[in-house]
Amino acid sequence: MKKIAIQGIEGSNHHIVADKFYQEDISLEKCLSFDALVESLTSKKSEQAVMAIENTIAGSIIPNYALIDKYNLHISGEYYLPIHHHLMALPNQSIEEIKEVCSHPMALLQCKEFFKQHRHIKLVEDVDTSAIAKRIADKQLKGVAAIAPKMAADIFNLEVLEDEIQTIKNNATRFVILQTSNPENGKENINKASLKFELDHKRGSLAAILNVMSDCKLNLTKIQSLPKIETPWKYAFFVDVTFDTYEDYAKAKAIIEIMATDFKILGEYKNGRS
């Protein structure tokens, strides 16, 4: 049985992704932070890990890009999960009886419009959605509700007071599958890659790289810059590209490696949206 690290506990979105991605019995290594998740991987407590990397509303989770780069982790796959936020509490309570809602800051932000209709509720930021659901159940906290996936209500015997309270209904998060060794996905199964590189401060240097990608028929699906802390005003670029043939990608990769500095392949894998 594979040991998979997730951020959060059972009933979390990371747990849902692990179940859907692996589609087999797995053992969960539950981590309350992304740093702990990476430590689980690098210390061999887990074989692979599920990590959220970007959201359609909130954008990139920039510290996670830095963690993948710093610890030389490899992306072996990805999964796109539609995000559904549900308000849950101990059974037999009405929403008027709820005085406090605890959740992850991002979940609270994504449900802001709903809570404008219930101004009697105090919003409290906390570390993890499902962990709060568990706390409510363990301590039998009346008058307190959590925002979490419906799976958490089932696991912890809570009652869903309101379904789908997120402001934007087509909210989704992209998760990557990580491991410490270079995965052997097979060229025939690869149609997406995540790359990292740095460029000199020269006019048109980034445009030249983008032209190479275009000329080699790569589709740029993501570009993210991160400042290099040890070198002020210098940036590393993280890009995701998709392609129809591995040969086109291999050609682009060879050219970019010559043009850029500190070129690194973070992962070559199957596009989760194809």
Secondary structure, 3 states (H helix, E strand, C coil): CEEEEEECCCCCHHHHHHHHHHCCCEEEEEECCHHHHHHHHHCCCCCEEEEEEEECCCEECHHHHHHHHHCCCEEEEEEEEECCCEEEECCCCCHHHCCEEEECHHHHHHCHHHHHCCCCCEEEECCCHHHHHHHHHHHCCCCEEEEECHHHHHHHCCEEEECCCCCCCCCEEEEEEEECCCCCCCHHHCCEEEEEEECCCCCCHHHHHHHHHHHCCCEEEEEEEEECCCCCCCEEEEEEEECCCHHHHHHHHHHHHHHCEEEEEEEEECCCCC
